[in-house]
Amino acid sequence: MAETTRTRSWSLSRVGFWVVALTALAYFPLAFTYFWHFFVPGAPILQDELQGAVVGHDFAFGHGSVVQLRAEDYAAHRVVMLVHTTTGAAALALATIQFSARLRATRPALHRWVGRVYLALMTTSMLAAYSFLLLSDPIDYFGGTAFDLQLWGLATTTTGSAAMAFLAIRRRDLTGHRAWSMLNISLMLTAPLLRVLWVALGRIDDDLELMMSLDVGSSALGVIAPGAAALAFMLTQRAGRTSPVSTTAARQYAAAVLVSAAGALWLADLFGRMPDRAPGSMLVLGHLLPAWVLLATCLVGAARAGRSGRGIREAQWRHFAWGVAWATPATAASVVLASSVYGVVDGFLAGQMLGAAGPVLLVFALVVRSASATGPRPMPEAALSSRFGVKDGTTGQ
Ligand code: HEM
């Protein structure tokens, strides 16, 4: 059994490594060069040209495209955005090294130094993102204000999760360090994944302008990013010892499904107030489908852990299932609150883009805290100091 667990977590961390590496490295040249044309006349804008080739010229450059909606703001703040995209792309590419279990084990000093450089690049990128958000108005088009609010939230959770990962390793808490780092990378990966999603949606539905595809993709990532971090944390953890399974577990699974279903009906009712040109994919792909897939995955994980008598693991999966189940009513409640401030369209989209993350992140923090407290004991001083340069609770050089 121990052998099976080791083999599974080894292969899952391998899969995770390749997913992160390929996404980050493939996006690197597109993001890194995005603002060059403002400084070097004639420099290609690879990302927009690729979008034009894959979906169509109008989608990439026409009405409702980022190019058309943001031309003036990007030109006015080209230095800030150059810093944001250059350091963001470099940070994400560097992060791939951190996910190699072999390098972590064989070259601990490299892991430490890459971690420091990553932190510096990521923080610079986020400071530039905050600057752009402060210096420019939200996009004045379908969902522009909602997207702006989501970017504020994204910059804050990205910086916050990195701070949590850093504080965890200073406390010698490897479980917490691993978990918060996974959340941080998951949030950073929303940059390339959003572009993949909006291109895919543009291909599927000819009538969708880029801005509406962006709204759908951003809403979906509001569920997918924290959910993926939760799944990555669970799937790369050891299965743990056997322990009693809650006698109410099965009833809680059913209750979680009911909470999610009630939230879905409420959200669908709120979507009914959107103008006709809002596509149904905004509700289904933007929230319901990712939330249901995530909920089903957590319930399957809980049921399997329960069947093998691993009560602690079952409870962790079940708590994540509750977080995901509450994400849908929380989204609907956020829509109601946001609509009173931002109107029907931006209120609905702001609720979808921001509302789901709250319950999932709350459960994430609670599960990680309890796993850190009950998980493997802190590494011995000597091992920690050679692996991560931590001495007396501080990170040494
Ligand atoms: C995860 C945290 C991130 C935040 C909060 C963030 C924030 C922002 C903001 C505020 C903008 C301007 C959006 C607008 O027009 O209103 C932007 C655009 C952009 N960002 Fe980020 N960003 C993040 C991560 C990244 C990363 C990691 C990369 C590179 C790998 C990146 C690449 C870009 C690019 C290329 C643009 C230009 C717009 C476009 O693609 O069409 N961002 N970002």
Residues whose N, C-alpha, C, O or C-beta is under 5 A from the ligand:
A	BS01	HEM	A31 Y34 V66 R70 T85 G88 A89 L92 A129 F132 L151 L154 A155 T158 L187 M188 A191
